[in-house]
Amino acid sequence: MRKYIWDAKEAAARALRFTAGKTLHDYLGDELLRAAVERQFLILGEALGRLRQLDSSLASRIADLNQAVALRNQLAHGYAEIDDVIVWGIVAGPLQRMLGELESL
């Protein structure tokens, strides 16, 4: 269980680190950056999904856990419909809060 929390925390931190100082325009124009951020969301969502299976009470302390798992599933299975602006909005918005929640576990 600790591994999943650590993996999720590291993935969130990496995505934030990769995008630090970047703008939406930068993100849209850099396919390597988009791929790197999407990979971190895949790891984050997978780790949180496994955490939810092992300890739903602990997982419930992460506000956007279900959305993170859903994003992972969308990236893995519905990649053709990914909206880069929405992914950027998650990086620029709720991801920092989620990292804080993960760090407090």
C-alpha positions as CSV (number, residue, x, y, z in Angstrom):
1,M,0.0,0.0,0.0
2,R,2.8,2.4,0.8
3,K,4.3,1.8,-2.6
4,Y,1.1,2.9,-4.3
5,I,1.0,6.1,-2.3
6,W,4.7,6.7,-3.0
7,D,4.2,6.0,-6.8
8,A,1.2,8.3,-6.9
9,K,3.0,11.1,-5.0
10,E,6.1,10.8,-7.2
11,A,4.0,10.8,-10.4
12,A,2.1,14.0,-9.3
13,A,5.3,15.7,-8.3
14,R,7.0,14.8,-11.6
15,A,4.1,16.1,-13.7
16,L,4.2,19.4,-11.7
17,R,8.0,19.6,-12.1
18,F,7.9,18.9,-15.8
19,T,5.4,21.7,-16.3
20,A,6.8,24.3,-13.9
21,G,7.2,27.6,-15.6
22,K,5.3,26.4,-18.7
23,T,2.1,27.8,-20.2
24,L,-0.7,26.1,-22.0
25,H,0.9,27.3,-25.2
26,D,4.2,25.6,-24.3
27,Y,2.3,22.4,-23.4
28,L,0.4,22.3,-26.6
29,G,3.5,22.9,-28.7
30,D,5.7,20.3,-27.1
31,E,4.7,16.7,-27.8
32,L,7.5,15.3,-25.6
33,L,6.2,17.3,-22.6
34,R,2.6,16.1,-23.3
35,A,3.8,12.5,-23.5
36,A,5.8,12.8,-20.3
37,V,2.8,14.4,-18.4
38,E,0.4,11.8,-19.7
39,R,2.8,9.0,-18.6
40,Q,2.7,10.5,-15.1
41,F,-1.1,10.6,-15.1
42,L,-1.1,6.9,-16.2
43,I,1.1,6.0,-13.2
44,L,-0.9,8.2,-10.8
45,G,-4.2,6.8,-11.8
46,E,-3.0,3.2,-11.7
47,A,-1.5,3.6,-8.3
48,L,-4.6,5.3,-6.9
49,G,-6.8,2.6,-8.4
50,R,-4.8,-0.1,-6.7
51,L,-4.8,1.9,-3.4
52,R,-8.6,2.1,-3.6
53,Q,-8.8,-1.7,-4.0
54,L,-6.6,-2.3,-1.0
55,D,-7.8,0.4,1.4
56,S,-10.9,2.3,0.4
57,S,-11.0,4.2,3.7
58,L,-7.5,5.6,3.1
59,A,-8.2,6.2,-0.6
60,S,-11.3,8.3,0.4
61,R,-9.0,10.9,1.8
62,I,-7.9,11.8,-1.7
63,A,-10.6,14.1,-3.0
64,D,-10.1,13.6,-6.8
65,L,-9.1,10.0,-6.7
66,N,-12.0,8.8,-8.9
67,Q,-11.3,11.4,-11.5
68,A,-7.6,10.5,-11.5
69,V,-8.4,6.8,-12.1
70,A,-10.9,7.9,-14.9
71,L,-8.2,10.0,-16.5
72,R,-5.8,7.1,-16.5
73,N,-8.4,4.9,-18.1
74,Q,-9.1,7.6,-20.7
75,L,-5.4,7.9,-21.5
76,A,-5.0,4.1,-21.7
77,H,-8.1,3.2,-23.6
78,G,-9.6,6.3,-25.1
79,Y,-6.4,8.1,-26.1
80,A,-7.9,9.3,-29.4
81,E,-10.3,11.6,-27.5
82,I,-7.8,13.2,-25.1
83,D,-8.3,16.9,-24.8
84,D,-4.9,18.5,-24.1
85,V,-6.5,21.6,-22.7
86,I,-8.3,19.5,-20.1
87,V,-5.1,17.7,-19.2
88,W,-3.4,21.0,-18.8
89,G,-6.2,22.3,-16.6
90,I,-5.7,19.4,-14.2
91,V,-2.0,20.1,-14.0
92,A,-2.7,23.8,-13.4
93,G,-5.5,23.1,-11.0
94,P,-6.3,20.1,-8.8
95,L,-3.0,18.2,-9.2
96,Q,-1.2,20.4,-6.6
97,R,-3.9,19.8,-4.1
98,M,-3.8,16.1,-4.7
99,L,0.0,16.1,-4.2
100,G,-0.6,17.7,-0.8
101,E,-3.2,15.1,0.1
102,L,-0.8,12.3,-0.9
103,E,2.0,13.9,1.1
104,S,-0.2,13.9,4.2
105,L,-0.9,10.2,4.0
